[in-house]
Amino acid sequence: MHSRWSDDEAQEYCRRYQAVGDAIALRVYTSHLLGRDPELVLHGGGNTSVKTVAADLLGRSVDVLCVKGSGSDLAQVEPAGLPAVRLLPLRELRALPELGDAAMVDALRSALMSSRSPNPSVEALLHAFLPHAYVDHTHAHAILALTDQPDPERHVRAALGDAVLVLPWIMPGFPLAKAVALAFEQQPQVRGIVLAKHGLFTFGSTARESYERTIELVDRAETYLRHQLGGRPAMLVGEPAPLSAAERHLFVQQALPVVRGALAVAAETPFGQAWQRVVAVARLGDLVASFSAHPAARELCHSNPITPDHVIRTKGPYLFLPRSVAVDGDACRREVHAYVAAYENYYHRCARQRSKHMLRPQPNVVVLEGVGVVAFASSRKAARIAADLAEPTLRVKAEAHALGRYTPLTDDELAEMEYWPLELDKLGAQVEPLLAGQVALVTGAAGAIGAGVVEALLAAGACVFASDLDGPRLAVVAERFAPAAKGQLAVGAHDITDPAAVAAMFGACAATFGGVDIVVPNAGIAHVSRLERMDDARFAKVLAVNTTGTMHVLREAAHLLQKQRTGGTIVVQASKNAFAPGAGFGAYSASKAAALQLARIAALEFAEFGVRVNVVNADAVFGDDQVPSQLWQTVGPDRMAARGLDAAGLRDFYRKRSLLQVPVLPRHVGEAVVFFASQRTPTTGAVLPVDGGLPEAFPR
Ligand SMILES: [Zn+2]
């Protein structure tokens, strides 16, 4: 590990943050340097501070501590994320024999210079009690590998000599702040303090000094580790060999729906029993695959995390599944039940006195033997964070295992962190969206209606796998929704007339999100021709997409949904033409009527495994310039010519044709899909028109 300090960059930060002064500007700079190195901190871990001077309302100078706000991320922190707290009232607290969490937060908040600031870090007192201008705290992996041991001090001493103090695990907050200050005062020559099984503190009179002490100490720890291990530990170099990369990708397509189904929980809601599901993020790199193939993997997975900071994201133990179990629904459920029973036991032993409310007892991280690691959560973002933490965790556990004996926090120590209200506050208020944890697959997603369905499903909190034959048009849709999608949108180009491509589409969806719950066969094409002039090949093509393609998607959906055993929703896009056909539109009307009939058959057949199948009949959905309706691009010119209208006139004609006389938007169709996907009514085999009201197309 090398220092990334650059005088030019430092000056650039001082220019950029001129308004707050150099002391804070450089604090922001080295916070970014620390935060952007995943070997030092991940996802909001760690904290930093600077002691400086601020002016109060009367213009008097006040000593303040600018310390990272709770819940912000060092990699992106801005000056506003380093709230200023009056230093003196904080330091006075040290005289207290003890201080409860609520009182500590009150004291921190009442010392803030601005009432609009976020809560200062739970480690703010530790920063305040140390005398240095700059204090840096990280959860450096190399330090954790050395200290997650039966004797945490031994390897630290060998690696870092007398440069640091080593403290045993102490719960963060007031007790840790006092212990660190006292230890430092007894040995003020040290450059840093190692907190066993937690991380590292360094300090200095300048931003650069404190930062470079972190780098120097971590570099020495890394060098020591390399030297002791003689390179990568056996667990990480593929002995015994994991599956090949290609085999891993195929395996997760098969296994993730099974595992995800086993992790879903049937919950009582005001609308009856509903599945609470989770979405997956899989990491299948060589390193984690090698780890997971090793005989020691199971035991290390089941052990507590490398630093308690991870517990609210990943839980303590990860669930280890042999490959034969991960593809067997019954065996997989038995393993999940065993994990849940162990978690409940842990909660009752160690956490119940702290909290009356047990957190979700299902595992957040699953390690698949010889394949890799998969994180699960109700949102893609939370799953990605857990995966980001789990991946290096496995490496550090392997290193600690090779160095001596991996020895993390005890269950009691971990429970104190997992159920610490100040730690849980970092997750923020959690209001789950309607379709949280659900995965939707939409075909024909590059068309106007498809895009409207994608938009509505994303807005309802679902993960969406958007497929279309037309890659470039799909890219337009992906670009439009990417900012709002928060990583919950994936796209793939597939031809639904090809059964192998449809199987690959569901496989890709399963590999990306873990499975599927909501399937929207929506792809369709149109052809304008009277019967007397109908071209056989064109007719067959329309049937191949609109009818046979729908059948392919229904068939493959049935396979995947049955594997999960958690029911599901299918919403077929038919058309107003299924009930009210149009002259010159035989291929489309007949193929959509057949698709509608297939949906009704699916409703009959799939009910036995809890899948509801309904139909949306839309009409006159034109889309916009960026994502226009392909149907209307095909049909429009003919209709305009027949009626002597321009494009705007045609839209107006169709609007006025309906009872409600309102335009039908793609998003309207999407909302109909969301309604069915919410499963708030026990409805299957139904047709919902989204057409502004057309008497001749009333369902019958
Ligand atoms: Zn920490």
Residues whose N, C-alpha, C, O or C-beta is under 5 A from the ligand:
A	BS01	ZN	G46 G199
